[in-house]
Amino acid sequence: MEKTKVAIIGLGTVGSGVARLLLDFGDRTARHAGRTLWLEKAVVRDLEKARDCDLPEGILTDQLSEVVDNPEIKVVAQLIGGLEPARTIMLQLLESGKDVVTANKALLAEHGPEIFDRARELGRSVAFEASVAGGIPIIANIGQCLSANQIQSLHGILNGTSNFILSKMHEDGSAYDEVVAEAQRLGYAEADPAMDVDGTDAAQKLAILAHLGFGARVDWDDIPRSGIDTLETADIRYAEEMGYKIKLLAVAQLVDEGLELHVSPTLVKAGQPLAEVGGPFNAIRVDADAVGELLFYGPGAGQMPTASAVVADMIDTAVGRTGITFSTLELWSNRQARVAPADYAHACGRFYLRVTVDDSPGVLALITQALGDQDISIASVLQHEPAGNGQPVPLVIMTHETTAGAAGKACDTMSQLDCVKADPVRMWVRD
């Protein structure tokens, strides 16, 4: 059978999983590729470090040149995280005549135009299924399978760490810090989980999906975002009382003035598919004009789910399918973006507001005045009986549809009131 020599750069968790699939299930990959994907080299920084896979002698090396200078190696899985040296290595691989597969969403979100332009100049390709939602084949489905559609909206749970934390807070009533510590013990969260819990990771993935699905060219750092790192158990409890679950939701939605984009904790109606996605799983709901509503669900991270996506890309690249798709889609090309980001202040929807106020007469009138000044109508108000000890009390308000700008201005006004004892909490509501 024909042999295509491949290499791996970076043999961490995902890289080790890729090596295991290539070495232990070579007959499977050969059946799908019509050729053997022969693992020629695996490049690492530390040759002495223990690996989560057994490699035949001669494969492991700490010299990138053994891949770059070997013309027989055709496809390389570049599995180093971060921006540098990942960017430099990616360009080196392309310039040496390799087609590249990557799982590095931060690299694509930050340097996608440069990398893709260079690949096109050199007649090479870049495949990146594993960069968003782990083992869920969302890139292929949006880029290829739904090409007869105009996608209208994407609503995604794109970060498994945050979803695990929120799920545990709903299930156990545990405090945020306790669940983060548990997520770290179980390997779902990094020692520093900031990029997962502050919305950065989801925003980077959303930027990729927005480009692929809508032709938008947006810097991920320009996407309005808020995370779950300030979420309190009180909001979990109130959301449940009103029939909702809180999810960190990434939204891309066509509106009259462009593409609405944001990442934020959101109350999703219990019983809706996205509300019931638990643990470290991801899900993306796609609404398209021809096919209607689709839901993609599965493990959004982890060694073997992500390795599955990487090896699938390696097969498509070796066969030649990636090259055809890559040149046709013209991703991150210099051509004009099909749609521009809409003004976030004009984004429409309902909001959950929690305002901590004095337990005294006239307070509710002041709060409703702040909302009324922004033409915000109240759908419901929840206030439990006060303890009677003069302590501030939470006032929970669900609004009718308004704009993000109006809700923000109303909250700014409330925060200046003497009767308001903490900054109001504001979250989107998706019914």
QUILIN-V17714 format. One record per residue. RES is the residue in one small letter. OMEGA is omega in whole degrees, 0 to 359 (999 if undefined). BURIAL is b if it has 9 or more other ideal C-beta (glycine too) atoms within 8 Angstrom, else e. Layout:
# QUILIN-V17714
RES|OMEGA|BURIAL / RES|OMEGA|BURIAL
This chain:
# QUILIN-V17714
m|178|e / e|183|e / k|172|e / t|181|b / k|182|b / v|179|b / a|176|b / i|173|b / i|183|b / g|183|b / l|174|b / g|183|e / t|182|e / v|180|b / g|178|b / s|177|b / g|177|b / v|179|b / a|179|b / r|179|b / l|181|b / l|185|b / l|186|b / d|183|e / f|181|b / g|179|b / d|179|e / r|180|e / t|179|b / a|180|b / r|180|e / h|183|e / a|185|b / g|180|e / r|177|b / t|172|b / l|188|b / w|179|e / l|185|b / e|183|b / k|171|b / a|186|b / v|179|b / v|177|b / r|186|e / d|182|e / l|185|e / e|183|e / k|179|e / a|182|e / r|179|b / d|177|e / c|178|b / d|182|e / l|174|b / p|180|e / e|175|e / g|181|e / i|185|b / l|179|b / t|173|b / d|182|e / q|178|e / l|182|b / s|180|e / e|173|b / v|184|b / v|185|b / d|180|e / n|183|b / p|180|e / e|177|e / i|188|b / k|185|b / v|181|b / v|172|b / a|182|b / q|192|b / l|174|b / i|179|b / g|178|e / g|184|e / l|177|e / e|10|e / p|185|e / a|180|b / r|182|b / t|179|e / i|179|b / m|180|b / l|177|b / q|181|b / l|179|b / l|182|b / e|177|e / s|174|b / g|180|e / k|164|b / d|191|b / v|172|b / v|181|b / t|174|b / a|189|b / n|183|b / k|180|b / a|179|b / l|180|b / l|180|b / a|183|b / e|188|b / h|181|b / g|181|b / p|180|e / e|184|e / i|183|b / f|176|b / d|181|b / r|178|b / a|179|b / r|179|b / e|184|e / l|182|b / g|181|e / r|181|b / s|176|b / v|177|b / a|191|b / f|180|b / e|186|b / a|182|b / s|181|b / v|171|b / a|170|b / g|185|b / g|180|b / i|183|b / p|184|b / i|181|b / i|180|b / a|182|b / n|179|b / i|184|b / g|186|b / q|189|e / c|181|e / l|185|b / s|176|e / a|185|e / n|160|b / q|178|e / i|181|b / q|181|e / s|172|b / l|173|b / h|189|b / g|164|b / i|192|b / l|180|b / n|183|b / g|180|b / t|179|b / s|182|b / n|175|b / f|181|b / i|181|b / l|180|b / s|180|b / k|178|b / m|177|b / h|185|b / e|189|e / d|186|e / g|182|e / s|177|b / a|182|e / y|184|b / d|180|e / e|182|e / v|176|b / v|179|b / a|178|e / e|179|b / a|178|b / q|178|b / r|182|e / l|179|e / g|178|e / y|182|b / a|176|b / e|175|e / a|172|e / d|185|e / p|190|b / a|185|e / m|177|b / d|189|b / v|180|b / d|177|b / g|183|b / t|181|b / d|180|b / a|179|b / a|178|b / q|179|b / k|179|b / l|178|b / a|179|b / i|180|b / l|180|b / a|178|b / h|183|b / l|187|b / g|186|b / f|183|b / g|179|e / a|173|b / r|185|e / v|173|b / d|183|e / w|183|b / d|177|e / d|179|e / i|177|b / p|184|b / r|170|b / s|186|e / g|181|b / i|188|b / d|176|e / t|183|e / l|180|b / e|180|e / t|178|b / a|181|e / d|174|b / i|183|b / r|180|b / y|178|b / a|180|b / e|181|b / e|181|e / m|175|b / g|182|e / y|169|b / k|181|b / i|177|b / k|172|b / l|190|b / l|173|b / a|187|b / v|168|b / a|188|b / q|177|b / l|174|b / v|186|b / d|185|e / e|178|e / g|183|b / l|176|b / e|182|b / l|171|b / h|176|b / v|182|b / s|171|b / p|188|b / t|173|b / l|180|b / v|184|b / k|178|b / a|183|b / g|173|e / q|184|b / p|182|b / l|179|b / a|186|b / e|176|b / v|186|b / g|175|e / g|184|e / p|183|b / f|177|b / n|174|b / a|177|b / i|174|b / r|181|b / v|174|b / d|182|b / a|190|b / d|183|e / a|187|e / v|183|e / g|185|e / e|177|e / l|176|b / l|176|b / f|188|b / y|175|b / g|179|b / p|184|b / g|179|b / a|180|b / g|187|b / q|189|b / m|175|b / p|180|b / t|177|b / a|177|b / s|180|b / a|180|b / v|183|b / v|176|b / a|176|b / d|179|b / m|178|b / i|180|b / d|180|b / t|180|b / a|181|b / v|181|b / g|181|e / r|181|e / t|181|b / g|179|b / i|181|e / t|183|b / f|181|b / s|182|b / t|184|e / l|182|e / e|181|e / l|181|b / w|178|b / s|181|e / n|180|e / r|186|e / q|177|e / a|181|e / r|183|e / v|180|b / a|177|e / p|177|b / a|178|b / d|182|e / y|181|b / a|182|e / h|181|b / a|186|b / c|175|e / g|176|b / r|182|b / f|169|b / y|178|b / l|172|b / r|183|b / v|179|b / t|190|b / v|172|b / d|175|e / d|184|b / s|182|e / p|175|e / g|183|e / v|182|b / l|179|e / a|179|e / l|179|b / i|180|b / t|176|b / q|179|e / a|178|b / l|181|b / g|178|e / d|178|e / q|180|b / d|179|e / i|180|b / s|182|e / i|177|b / a|179|e / s|177|e / v|178|b / l|176|b / q|179|e / h|177|e / e|179|e / p|181|e / a|177|e / g|181|e / n|178|e / g|180|e / q|176|e / p|182|b / v|178|b / p|176|b / l|184|b / v|184|b / i|170|b / m|182|b / t|163|b / h|184|e / e|177|e / t|178|b / t|178|b / a|180|b / g|180|b / a|179|b / a|179|b / g|179|b / k|178|b / a|179|b / c|176|b / d|179|e / t|179|b / m|184|b / s|180|b / q|181|e / l|180|b / d|183|e / c|181|b / v|191|b / k|177|e / a|178|e / d|179|e / p|175|b / v|182|b / r|178|b / m|175|b / w|174|b / v|177|b / r|180|b / d|999|e
